[in-house]
Amino acid sequence: MLIDANEWVTVTDERWVQRLISFNVSGQEDAFKTGIRQRDGRCVISGIVNTATRIVRENWTSGDTGRWITDIDDTNGVSKINSLRNGMLLRRDFYNDFDQCLISVNPDFKVVVFDEDMDGLVGRVLDPVCRDPNNVHHVTGELLKWYFRQSNMRGVGEPIFEHDFAGEDMIKMISMERRA
């Protein structure tokens, strides 16, 4: 699959992880959001200020993704999900697109859009403010790579059934999905 002018995605046998609705798992979300806002200060994709904090929460505890978090000690069994290395500040609409795997960041920190690129994001580079290796809380490249692979496996994103649409039987629609 061609991503950018000279970049290709290779097919692997890595398992696609189905998204689940996220719930508060640690009670530390406010500190996480504050820390991300202080570190980034703006959307790390567009540069626009006043954005939503994105935490990659899907299958956190079962996927052993905490092994890439090095700024929180887990000797007491505390989840590393609220590590600042597991978040970045995104504009609200980009947050939603990122959550649906319609936007991702490749291993070279370039933005990839798996849908119509109406905002001219393809090829933009993730702001250095969130990936500065001299900052102990910088975004971990390993998590971005994992999420990029997950985005590729989902193709053009995954339908989100967290909303009820008037006149539609959402339970019936969900149960008819092939993953149900």
C-alpha positions as CSV (number, residue, x, y, z in Angstrom):
1,M,0.0,0.0,0.0
2,L,1.5,3.4,-1.0
3,I,1.4,5.9,1.8
4,D,3.4,8.8,0.5
5,A,5.4,9.4,-2.6
6,N,8.2,7.0,-1.6
7,E,6.8,5.1,1.3
8,W,5.1,1.6,1.3
9,V,3.5,-0.4,4.0
10,T,4.3,-4.0,4.1
11,V,1.8,-6.8,4.9
12,T,2.6,-8.7,8.1
13,D,0.9,-11.4,10.1
14,E,0.4,-9.1,13.1
15,R,-3.0,-9.5,14.7
16,W,-5.5,-6.7,14.3
17,V,-6.8,-5.6,17.7
18,Q,-10.5,-4.8,17.9
19,R,-11.3,-1.5,19.6
20,L,-13.3,-1.4,22.8
21,I,-15.2,1.4,24.4
22,S,-12.8,3.0,26.9
23,F,-13.6,3.6,30.5
24,N,-11.7,5.3,33.3
25,V,-9.3,2.7,34.4
26,S,-7.0,4.5,36.8
27,G,-8.6,7.7,38.1
28,Q,-5.6,9.6,36.9
29,E,-7.0,11.1,33.7
30,D,-7.0,14.7,34.9
31,A,-3.3,14.7,35.7
32,F,-2.7,13.0,32.3
33,K,-4.6,15.7,30.4
34,T,-2.9,18.5,32.3
35,G,0.6,17.0,31.7
36,I,0.0,16.6,28.0
37,R,-1.3,20.1,27.7
38,Q,1.7,21.4,29.5
39,R,4.1,19.4,27.4
40,D,2.6,20.0,24.0
41,G,0.7,23.3,24.3
42,R,-0.9,22.9,20.9
43,C,-2.2,20.2,18.4
44,V,1.0,18.3,17.5
45,I,-0.4,17.7,14.0
46,S,-1.7,21.2,13.0
47,G,0.0,23.5,15.5
48,I,-3.4,24.9,16.6
49,V,-3.9,25.7,20.3
50,N,-6.9,24.6,22.4
51,T,-7.2,20.9,21.7
52,A,-8.3,17.5,23.0
53,T,-5.9,15.2,24.7
54,R,-5.6,11.8,22.9
55,I,-4.7,8.7,24.9
56,V,-4.3,5.4,23.1
57,R,-6.3,3.2,25.4
58,E,-7.5,0.3,23.2
59,N,-6.4,-3.1,24.6
60,W,-3.8,-1.4,26.8
61,T,-3.7,-3.9,29.6
62,S,-3.9,-7.1,27.4
63,G,-1.5,-5.9,24.7
64,D,1.6,-5.4,26.9
65,T,2.0,-2.0,25.4
66,G,3.1,-0.7,28.8
67,R,6.6,-2.2,28.1
68,W,7.3,0.9,26.0
69,I,6.6,3.3,28.8
70,T,9.7,4.2,30.8
71,D,8.7,7.3,32.7
72,I,6.4,5.5,35.2
73,D,7.5,2.8,37.5
74,D,5.0,-0.1,37.6
75,T,6.4,-2.0,40.5
76,N,3.2,-1.4,42.5
77,G,1.0,-2.7,39.7
78,V,-0.1,0.8,38.6
79,S,-1.1,0.9,34.9
80,K,1.1,2.9,32.7
81,I,-1.8,4.0,30.5
82,N,-1.7,7.5,31.9
83,S,2.0,8.0,31.1
84,L,2.6,11.2,29.2
85,R,4.5,9.0,26.7
86,N,1.2,7.5,25.8
87,G,-0.5,10.7,24.7
88,M,-0.4,13.7,22.5
89,L,-2.5,16.8,22.1
90,L,-4.8,16.9,19.0
91,R,-7.4,19.2,17.6
92,R,-10.8,17.8,18.4
93,D,-11.7,16.7,14.9
94,F,-8.3,15.1,14.5
95,Y,-8.8,13.4,17.8
96,N,-11.9,11.8,16.5
97,D,-10.2,10.8,13.2
98,F,-7.2,9.4,15.1
99,D,-9.6,7.4,17.3
100,Q,-11.2,5.9,14.2
101,C,-7.7,5.1,12.7
102,L,-8.4,7.6,9.8
103,I,-5.3,9.6,10.8
104,S,-2.1,8.0,12.1
105,V,1.6,8.8,12.4
106,N,4.2,6.6,10.6
107,P,7.5,5.5,12.0
108,D,9.2,8.7,10.6
109,F,6.7,10.8,12.5
110,K,4.9,11.8,9.3
111,V,1.1,12.2,9.4
112,V,-0.8,9.6,7.3
113,V,-4.5,10.1,6.3
114,F,-6.5,6.9,5.5
115,D,-9.4,9.0,4.2
116,E,-9.9,12.1,2.1
117,D,-7.2,14.6,3.2
118,M,-9.4,17.7,3.4
119,D,-7.0,19.5,5.8
120,G,-3.8,18.9,3.9
121,L,-2.2,16.7,6.6
122,V,-0.5,14.1,4.5
123,G,3.3,14.3,4.9
124,R,3.2,16.8,7.8
125,V,5.6,15.9,10.5
126,L,4.5,15.5,14.1
127,D,5.6,18.6,16.1
128,P,9.0,18.1,17.8
129,V,7.5,19.4,21.1
130,C,6.0,16.0,21.8
131,R,8.8,13.8,20.5
132,D,11.9,15.5,22.0
133,P,14.1,12.6,23.1
134,N,15.6,14.9,25.8
135,N,12.2,15.1,27.5
136,V,11.6,12.0,29.6
137,H,7.9,12.3,28.8
138,H,8.2,12.4,25.0
139,V,5.8,10.3,22.9
140,T,7.1,6.8,22.5
141,G,7.9,5.9,18.9
142,E,7.1,2.3,19.6
143,L,3.5,3.1,20.5
144,L,3.1,5.3,17.5
145,K,4.5,2.5,15.3
146,W,2.0,0.0,16.8
147,Y,-0.9,2.3,16.4
148,F,0.2,3.0,12.8
149,R,0.2,-0.7,12.0
150,Q,-3.2,-1.0,13.6
151,S,-4.5,1.9,11.5
152,N,-3.2,0.1,8.4
153,M,-5.0,-3.1,9.3
154,R,-8.3,-1.2,9.7
155,G,-8.0,0.2,6.2
156,V,-10.4,3.2,6.1
157,G,-11.2,3.1,9.8
158,E,-13.5,1.2,12.0
159,P,-17.2,2.1,12.5
160,I,-17.9,3.5,15.9
161,F,-21.2,2.3,17.5
162,E,-21.0,4.6,20.5
163,H,-23.9,6.8,19.2
164,D,-27.6,6.0,18.7
165,F,-29.0,7.2,15.4
166,A,-32.7,8.1,15.4
167,G,-34.9,5.4,13.8
168,E,-32.2,2.8,13.7
169,D,-31.8,-0.4,15.8
170,M,-28.2,0.0,16.8
171,I,-28.1,-3.4,18.7
172,K,-29.3,-5.2,15.5
173,M,-26.7,-3.4,13.4
174,I,-23.9,-4.3,15.8
175,S,-25.0,-7.9,16.0
176,M,-25.0,-8.2,12.3
177,E,-21.4,-7.0,12.1
178,R,-19.1,-9.9,11.2
179,R,-17.0,-9.3,14.4
180,A,-20.1,-9.5,16.7
